[in-house]
Structures are given as structure tokens and as C-alpha cells.
Amino acid sequence: MTTLVQTDFSTLRLFRRGKVRDVYDLGDTLLIVASDRISAFDVVMPNPIPYKGEVLTKISKFWFSRTHSICENHFLSSTVSEYPPECTPYENYLRGRSMIVLKTEPLPVECIVRGYITGSGWAEYKRSQSVCGVALPAGLKESDRLPEPIFTPSTKADVGHDENITFDEVAKMIGSELAETLREKSISLYAHAAAFAETKGIIIADTKFEFGIRNGNLLLIDEALTPDSSRFWPRAAYTPGTGQPSFDKQFLRDYLLSIHWNKTPPAPELPKEIVDRTSEKYREALRLLTGKDIG
């Protein structure tokens, strides 16, 4: 088992290096490589999480296939033998953790859908009984299921934290018609995935989507419904009124809060136990959702 912290594909043109993914420009398409880096509180940890990149890629591919009828997406292939010849020298690094996707014009909005009240949404609800301008019923407890999923968008921050915004602010940014489409597609994608995941023992408490435009068409891009972009809770252990155990990086966040890290770089070295348990949580999410493991 080999972890991948960062790629260095010198004969390819680096398009962008994110917290987790390295993206290369292949002309009309992009090569996305999911590393084993993990971030928490917008800071990349010094320790990679074994198998994480493979898990993210396989789960995204699974959802891209399942949700294509709801919204087209940018996925083309994750079969390395089908990649352009310029990728061949790096095939050992690409296998299992990469995909070729269509290039789009990304929209400047994080499309967050919440089916349960938790995280920053819970904090905002306690202050205002609303989230991103969406009024909610009185008397909700932490982790309660909402009467229906809500669309709570945020900005995309190149530096620092994303900021929650209202739907009206999204409409001003990209136009009312497109904003309505984003909300409808996001909620439909979430509702489909949440219903399926429940049959596999997972509650998807919330998730984040990203979209792009290509030739006038709206496409789902980036990743889809992974433990990095979603809160996954074990259904069997669900107990409203408190925080929930999870299959995602909330486990890592909870550890970092327990040691009173100040959420600013440099991030602390992670104990082997935390690295191994985080890796296992990601793999368990993959096994439950898809019936398959890495490899």
C-alpha cells in the first residue's frame, strides 16, 4: 500500500492544486488526481490518510453513474488504459485514484444541501432560528431531521473560509433562473442519494455540490457525495439531541478539537491511531455504499 501526498507530473500542465486534488490540463479535458491529503478547518494535515484518494474517486464515480439522469456530470473515464497517451508515464500513480473529466466553467457557488441540522447550520439556527436565510421550525434539537431538505449555499473562497450566503445573493451573482436550477438540482441529487444511502445504513446529513457550465449545459463537477463533501452518519446509532458518530472526517475534527488545536497552520502531527481509524471510516463508507472495497 502506497500513499500519495502530492503529484509531480512534469510533462503535464498543472491546472490547479487543491487541498486534496491535483488537476492537470489536457486541453478540452482535465485529469483529476485524488491524493491522500486530508484537511480540517481549511488546513491540510501533515499526515496522509491511506486509501483516501481511492475511496473518494470510487465513491464519486459511483454517484456520477447513479445520478446522471438527474443532472449531467463531467465524468468521462477512470480507466487508465483509456487515458490520453501523455498520461501513460504516470499510470502507476493514476490507477484507482484519478479520472478524466470534461472541462467546464465552474460556478462561483458551493451548493450545500442540509437534511439534518448540524455543524455550522446548528450554530446559526441557535442564533437566528434560520440557516442562510431559510426559516426553520422552533424547538429543533441538534442533529434533528429537517421537515424537508434545504438549500444553503456558500461562497467559494480561494483563501480562508467559505461564507454562507442567501439564495437571493446567489441569484444576484449568477441570475435568478440559473440560481433556481441550482437549487432544484442540488435538492433532487441530495434526496435521491439520501434515500439510497439509508437502505445501506448511512444517513447523509448534508452534502456539498459544485456545478459548471459547458456549451450552455449545467454539469455536476468536482466530487459527488463523498466523506470529504458530506456528513455520513451510521443510521443504527442515530440519536437526535447530540452530535453523531460518523463515517467522514468529523472524526478527525473531533480529535483536533479535543487537543485544543487553534485551527491555524501548522497542523499537528496525527497519531497513528487517528490516521488508521480515519482511513477505516472512509473505507467503511465505500463498502456500505457500493458493496466494494478499494483495490
PyMOL commands that set and color helices and strands:
alter all, ss='L'
color gray80, all
select helices_A, chain A and resi 52-66+80-82+85-94+119-128+167-174+176-199+235-237+250-258+272-290
alter helices_A, ss='H'
color red, helices_A
select strands_A, chain A and resi 13-17+21-25+29-34+39-40+43-44+75-77+98-102+105-106+109-116+130-131+134-135+145-151+154-155+202-214+217-221+230-234
alter strands_A, ss='S'
color yellow, strands_A
deselect
rebuild
show_as cartoon
